[in-house]
């Protein structure tokens, strides 16, 4: 039983380390891409406000607002996946039976 626990601990440490490395790389990628996503989100929201006062059809106005809201949601949650990968990897590395 001790041998099986040792093997599982070793596997958890390797998988945890790989998750931490992957998560840290994605954090760096998310930090770089978040700048672009925030700029795009700002452009969408500014455009949606401007279009709201135009004489376009309601469907076109709603489409632009939906695009702005979706890009805002992506910009808000862009760090969630890398942080969860790092947290899960840390948990696996420190797991005790």
C-alpha positions as CSV (number, residue, x, y, z in Angstrom):
1,X,0.0,0.0,0.0
2,X,2.9,2.3,0.8
3,X,4.4,1.7,-2.7
4,X,1.1,2.6,-4.4
5,X,0.8,5.8,-2.3
6,X,4.4,6.7,-3.3
7,X,3.8,6.1,-7.0
8,X,0.5,8.2,-6.9
9,X,2.3,11.0,-5.0
10,X,5.0,11.0,-7.6
11,X,2.5,11.1,-10.5
12,X,0.6,13.9,-8.7
13,X,3.8,15.9,-8.3
14,X,4.7,15.5,-12.0
15,X,1.2,16.4,-13.2
16,X,1.1,19.3,-10.8
17,X,4.4,20.7,-12.0
18,X,3.3,20.4,-15.6
19,X,0.0,22.3,-14.8
20,X,1.9,25.0,-13.0
21,X,4.3,25.5,-16.0
22,X,1.3,25.5,-18.4
23,X,-0.6,27.9,-16.3
24,X,2.3,30.3,-15.9
25,X,2.8,30.3,-19.7
26,X,-0.8,31.1,-20.2
27,X,-0.7,33.9,-17.6
28,X,2.0,35.5,-19.7
29,X,0.0,35.0,-22.9
30,X,-3.1,36.3,-21.2
31,X,-1.3,39.4,-19.9
32,X,-0.2,40.3,-23.4
33,X,-3.5,39.5,-25.1
34,X,-5.5,41.3,-22.4
35,X,-4.2,44.6,-23.6
36,X,-5.6,44.0,-27.1
37,X,-8.8,42.6,-25.8
38,X,-9.4,45.6,-23.6
39,X,-8.8,48.0,-26.5
40,X,-11.2,46.0,-28.7
41,X,-13.8,46.0,-25.9
42,X,-13.4,49.8,-25.5
43,X,-13.9,50.3,-29.2
44,X,-17.0,48.0,-29.2
45,X,-18.6,49.8,-26.3
46,X,-17.9,53.2,-27.7
47,X,-19.3,52.1,-31.0
48,X,-22.4,50.7,-29.3
49,X,-23.1,53.9,-27.5
50,X,-22.6,55.9,-30.7
51,X,-24.8,53.5,-32.8
52,X,-27.5,53.7,-30.1
53,X,-28.2,57.3,-31.2
54,X,-28.2,56.6,-34.9
55,X,-31.2,55.7,-37.1
56,X,-30.1,52.1,-37.7
57,X,-32.6,49.3,-37.1
58,X,-33.0,47.8,-33.7
59,X,-31.6,44.5,-34.7
60,X,-28.3,46.1,-35.8
61,X,-28.1,48.1,-32.6
62,X,-28.7,45.0,-30.5
63,X,-26.1,43.0,-32.5
64,X,-23.5,45.6,-31.7
65,X,-24.4,45.7,-28.0
66,X,-24.2,41.9,-27.8
67,X,-20.7,41.9,-29.4
68,X,-19.6,44.5,-26.9
69,X,-21.0,42.6,-24.0
70,X,-19.4,39.3,-25.1
71,X,-16.0,40.9,-25.6
72,X,-16.3,42.6,-22.2
73,X,-17.0,39.2,-20.6
74,X,-14.0,37.7,-22.3
75,X,-11.8,40.6,-21.2
76,X,-13.1,40.2,-17.6
77,X,-12.4,36.4,-17.4
78,X,-9.2,36.2,-19.5
79,X,-7.1,35.3,-16.4
80,X,-9.5,32.7,-15.0
81,X,-8.2,29.6,-16.8
82,X,-4.5,30.1,-16.1
83,X,-5.1,30.9,-12.5
84,X,-7.1,27.7,-12.1
85,X,-4.4,25.6,-13.7
86,X,-1.8,27.0,-11.4
87,X,-4.0,26.5,-8.3
88,X,-4.8,22.9,-9.4
89,X,-1.1,22.2,-10.0
90,X,-0.2,23.6,-6.6
91,X,-2.9,21.5,-4.9
92,X,-1.8,18.3,-6.6
93,X,1.8,18.9,-5.6
94,X,0.9,19.4,-2.0
95,X,-1.7,16.6,-1.8
96,X,-1.4,14.2,1.1
97,X,-3.3,11.0,1.5
